[in-house]
């Protein structure tokens, strides 16, 4: 999607720690090969030194003060309507992050609406997993459906849904995990560190005997508090977590450096090798420019050491850094606003979803200009991929874990209002981790005469996000319309909680 629209009234809250760019290019991976054994101490030391030098070379951008204290968000604009006759292809990277939704929920629970720049539509939609059928003989299944838009008369809403193959928790690969935990003074606020500790206890409870855990902490300095330890020694792991206390300033550079060094030393080919960062995203000691950090994380991800980030705290939280670190680290980003959310996220994390099944997952929809006048992708602005790079297998894209679902919604202006014949074709291209081969799957884009209740609910979620981020395409919609549709189609506690959030948003707008 090109020529992204900047909605009026939006303020760009530039991150203090990061320069966000377009999707980067992967370097050649030596014909797809990866290291076969764990990195030696000498190799790890060399990589550590290189990472440190790269970080020291990073520029230090001057932060622009945010209108929300020290909360940092990035304005990615809003996708425009695109003429199918001029550009029939829409290409983007898969995204399984959910952080934007829970950041919004935290704002509303605290009695205020989130700033527009905090809202990423795709993360609202993908917070609600959908029971798409699991594939039986391939990596992904594809679902397409749609019908008349409930918010924009004369338009159609089209859903593209994919689901990754499922892997039972007993069948997943052994995990080699390194927790990198922010224990700086800012983590004492709102009991952030205590919530981190409770969250990690949930994750440890999911471990299997052949898993290992190492722990790195950083305040003014980074240090290893637990070398890689077998999950059989669960009391020792829990004890190390329990003893963590807030201390000093925030040297995120050194913490991540040590975390990757530890992960390199414990690397096992064929295992889940992952660094898990728990932080509020604030850094004020060491090198705080993030471009070097991002480049180096991308280097480690090529060596199959991935990064997942979990955010905590409000008031001085850097959403941009946490989201982009996970993006470059080929992992997922979630924001933990409560212990119930921690249980939701970390219980899922080791029931297969921590195991990556596909890298560089790209989705391309080709619309038929004879049937589609114009189209607009809802969200995914910072996941845009050039159309010509869909089959460029060196192009970085999204990663998907076992059992994960990804949903994308399009608003379509059809040539014929009642046309239910296929509107085009959706293709998914990815690097399959199990076979080490690139695969591509396609399916027609089908619509119906009515929307399913499930899709109507997701439509209400997407429109809620559009209104909150002040999208120019939501000017004729209202929170009352969103509430009515959500109430009529919500099922399950998570969806009913969304209804309450919309009700609270209406109350906040009246003050």
N, C-alpha and C positions, 0 to 999 in steps of 0.2 A: 504494500500500500504506500503510495507516494503522496507528497504534498500534504502532510499531516496538518490538520487545522489546530491552531491554538485558540481555545475558547476564550471569549472576552471575560474579563474579571479574574482570570487565573493569574496567580503570582508564582513565578518560578522560584522555588525554594532550593537553591543550589546546595548540594551536599558539601559539607566541610572537608570530607575526606576523599571525595571521588570525582573524577571526570568521566561522565558516562558517554560512551561512544556507540557507534553502530555495531552490529554483530560482527565479530572479528573473524579472521581466517585462521584455520588450523595450519600449522606447518606440516610438511610431509612427514609421515610416521614410519619411515623406513619400511615401506610396503606393508604397513599395518602391523608390524611386529611390536612386541612389548617385552620388557625385561622378564626373564624366565625365573629368576631367583630374587631373593630379598637383596636390597641394596647393601653393600658392605659399609662398615663404618667410614672408610675412606671416601666412598662414593657419596654417602650422606653428608659428610663434612664438606665435600666439594660443592654439592648442591646447596647446602646451607650457606656457604660463602657466596655462591653466585646469587642466591636469593637476597642476601643482605646487600650485596653491591647494587643489585637492581633497585632495591627499595631506596637506597641512598641516592640513586640517580633520579628518583621520582620528583617531579616538581611539586611545589607546595602552593596550591591555589588559595587565594584569599577568600574566605567564606563570606557569603552574603547573608546578613542576619535574617533569620526566619521570622515570620509573623506569629509563630507558635512556639515562643521561647527558643529552646535549642532543639526542636524537632526538625529533622531534615527530610524533605521529600523532593521528588523530581517531577516536573511537568513534562509529560511525553506527548501532549497534544491529543487530538481526537481524529480518528480515521475519517476521511471524507467519503462521500459517494463517488464511485468510479464508474465511468461509462464502460459497459461490457464491449461495446464496439471498438473502443480505443485501447482497452487493456482487459482482456478476458481472464487473466491469471491473477490470483491472489495467493501469496506465498508467505508463510510464517513458521516460526519454530514452536514446537509444542512447549507448554508451560504447565507445571503441576504445582506451582507455588500457591499459597493461600494467605500470606502475611497481610495483604492489604485489607482483607475482610475482617480479621480479628483486631487490627489496628482501629478500624472504624468502630467495631463493637466496643472497644475500650473507651474511645472518645464518648460514645453515646452513654455508656454506663456512668461516665464521669460528668455527664450533664452538658455536653456540647457536641455540635456537629463536627465531623472531621474537616480539615482543610481540603479543598478540591484536589490538590496535588497528591494527597494521600491515597486517592482512589484509583485502582487499576481494575477495570471491569472484568477482565478474564479471571482474576483471582477471587472476585466475588462469585462468579459463576462456578468455578472449580472448587470452591469450598464445599459444595454440595455434591458428593459422589453419586453417580447414577448407575443403576444396575444394568449396564450394557451386557449383552451376552459375551462370555469369555471365549476367546478363540480356541479351537481344538487342534488345528494343524498348521498354525502360523503364529507369528509374534503378536499381531494386532488384529482385532476385529473392528469393523467400521459400521457405524449406524448413521443414517441420514433420514431426517424427516422435517416436516415444516407445514406451514399453513398461513392463513391470514394473520397479520400482526395485530395483537390486541391493543396497541398504542398508536399505530400509524395507519389509518384507513388507506386502502389501495396498495399497501405494501404487504409483503410476505416475510415471515420469520423462518429462517432455515437453520437447522441444527446439524453440525458435524460432530459426531462423537466417536472416540476410539477407546478401546480397552486393551491393556497389555495382558499377556498370558499370565495365569496365576501360578504361584509356586507355594506349596504348603510350607508352613514354618519349619516343619521337621525335615524338609527337603532342601532348604536354602543352604547356601555356601557358608562356611565358617566366617565369622566376622573378626576383623582386626581393626578395632576402634581406638581412636585417640580423642579423648575429650579435651578441648581447649577452652578453659573457663576463665572469664573475666572476673577477677576478685578485687578490682579497683574500688576506690572509695565511692564512686557513683553507684556501684552495685549494692551498696547498703541502703539506698533509697527504696522505699516501698517494699522492703524485704525482698528485693530482686534476687539476691544470691540465695536466699532461703527457698524461693520458688524454683530456681535452677537446681538446687540440691534435691528437692522433692521430685522434680521432673526426671533427673538422671536416675534416681532410685527406681522409678517406673521402668525406665529403659533397661536397667541392670536386671530387673525381675524377668525380662524377656530373653535373657541370654541363655545360650546352650553351653554345655561343658567344653566344647572345642573352640569357643570364642575367647578373645582376649581383649583387655581394656588397659590403656595407658592414660594417664592424666597429666596435663600441663596446665598451669595457672599463670596468669600475668596480672600484676599490679604495676608498680614502678618498674619491675623487672619480671622476666619470664623465668619459670623454673619447672622442672619435672618433679611432681609429687608422688607419682606412681609409675614405675616402668611397666611395660606390657606384662599384664598379669592374667593368668588363666581364670576364666569365669568360675572354675571349680573353687577358687579362693574368694568367693562372693563376700564373706565378712571383711576381708582386707580391702576390697574395692569400696564397699559401703562405708567403711571406717575412714578411708581417705577422703571420700566425698563429705562425710559428716564434719570433718575437721576444718573444712574450708572457711575462711573468715575474710571480710573485706580489708583491703590494705592498699595504701599508696595511690599513685596516679595510674594512668592507663597506657601501658606500652603494648598496644595491639600488635605492632610489628614483631616484637621479640616473641610474643606468645605464639603467633602463627608460625614463625620461623622454627621454634622448638617443636611445635606440633607436627609440622611436616617432616622435620628431621626424625622425630620419633617414629612417625608412620613409615618413613623410608627404611628405617632399621628393622622394623617388624614386618615389612612387606612380604606377602605370600602370594605367589602367582595362583590365580584361580579362586582366591578368597575375596571377601568384601573388605577392601582396604579404604577406610574412610576417616576423615577428620571431622569432628562435630564441634562447631563453635557455638558457645552460649555467651551472649553479650548484649549490651545496650548499644553497641556500635560506636561508642565514643572513644576517641584516642587523643591524648594530649602530651604524650612523652614519646621520644623516638621519632622516627619518620612517620608523619601522618598523611603525606600524599599517597593516594591509593592506587594510582595508575601502575606503579611498579609492583605493588602487591598483586593486582589483578593479572598482570602479565606472567608473574611467577606462578601463581595458582594455576593458570592455564597450562603451564609447562608440567606441573605435577599431575594434572588431570590426564594428560597424555600418557603418563606412566601408571594409569589406573589407580591413582590415589585421589579420591573424590572428596568434596567438601559440602557438608550441609550446615546451614546456619539457622539458629533459633534465637529470636529476639525477645528481650525482656525490658519492661520499664516504659515510663512516659515522662514528659517534661524535658528530657535531654536524650532523645533516642534518634539514631540515624538509620532510618528505613532504607535509604538509598544504598548505603554501604553494605548492609546485610543482604539485600536483594541481589546486588551485583556480585558480591563475593560468591554466593551460591550459584549464580549464573555462570561465572567463569570457572568455578570449581566443579561444574557438572553435577550439582546436587540440588536439593530443594531448600526453599526458604519458608519458614513458618514463624508467626509471632505468637508467643505464649502469653495470653492475658489472664489466665486463671489456672488453677490446678486441674480443673475438669478438662480444659483444653490440652494441658500437658499429658493427661492420661489418654486423650483421644489421639494426639500426635505420636507419642512415644510408644503406645501400644501397637499402633499400626506400623511403626518404623521397622520393627524386627519381625513382623509377620509376613515377610516376603518383600515389602515395599522398599527396604533399604538395599535390596539387591537389584542393581541396574540390569535391565534386560535389553535395552536399546539405547544407543548413543546417536546424537545428531539427528533427532527425529524432526523431520520437516513435513509440513502439510501444505499441499497446493490444491486449490480449487480452480477448475477451469469452467467458466460460465459460458453458456451458449448465447451468443449475441442475438440469435433469432428469437430467443425466449426471454432473455433478461435485458432490460433497459440499462439498469445500473445496480450496484451493490455496495454494501458497506460492512466491513468486519467490525464487530463490537469488541473493542479492546485489542490487546496484543500489539499496541503501538511500539513498544520497545522490543518486540520479538520479530520485527519485520525482516524478511529475507528477500534479496533480489530474485525476481522470477528466474533469471538465467542461472542462478546458483542452486536451484532445486536439485539438479543432478550433478552439481559440483561437490564431490564427496569430501573435499577438504574444508568445506564451509562449516563453521561451528553452528550448532543448533541445540535443541533441547534434549534432555535425557529423561527417560521414563523407567520407573521401577516396576517390579512384578505386581500385577493386579491393579495398577494405577489406571484411572480414567482421565481423559482430557476432553473437554467440551468447548466448542467454538460456535458462536451464533452470528449469523449474517442477516442484515436487513436487505431485502430485495425489492426493487421496483420492477415488476414483470411487464412483459409486452402485452400479455393477455391475463386478465385478473383470475380467471378460472382454470388456467392451464396447470394440470397435475402431472404432465409428462416430465421426464427427467430434465432438470435445468442445466445440467452439466455433469462434470466428473470430479470426484475428489481422489487425490492420490496421497499416499503416505510413503515416504522414503526414509530409511534408517539404516544404521550399522548394527546388525544383530550381534550381541555380545557372545552368545552361545556358539554361533557358527563362524564368527569373525568375517561375515560377508555382508555386503550391502543388499538390502531387499526393498522392493517397491510393490505396493498393493494399491488397487484402484477400485472404485465403486461409483455407480451413478448417484447423482444428487437428486433425491426423490422428495416430493412434497405431497401433502394430502389436502383435503378440503377443510379440515379442522385441526386445531392443535390438541395434542394429548394434555391431560392435566399436569403431567410432569413438565412438559415444555412450557406450559402456561406459567407454572411456578418459576421456572428459570427465566422466563421473560420478565417477570416482576422483579427478580433479583437484578437482572441486567439494567432495567429501566431505573431502578433505585440507584444503582451506581452511576448511571448517566446523569441523573438529577443532582446527586451529591457532588459530582465533579464539574457541574455546570457546563455540560456538553451543549454545544449549539443545536444538537439534534434532539434535545429533550425539552425545548422551550414550550412545546404544546402539551407536555405531560405534567402530571401532578402527583404528589405523594398520596393523595386520596385515591387516584386511579391505581397506583401501585398497591396500596393497602387492600383495596377491594379484590384485585386479582389474586394477591398472595393469600388472603384469607380463604378464598373460594377453592384454592388448589393445594394448600399446605397439608402435608402429612408427616408425622414423625416429629419428635421433639426439636430437632435442629431447625426444621422448617417453621415450626410454630414459634420458636425463638426469633426467627427472622421477622415474623409478623409483629412481634412485640417491639423489635427494633424500629420498624417502620412507624408504629404507633408513637414510640418515644420521639422519633425524629419529627413527626408532625407537631407534637407538643413543644419541642424545642424551637421550631420555626415560628411559633406564635409568640415567643418572648423576645 
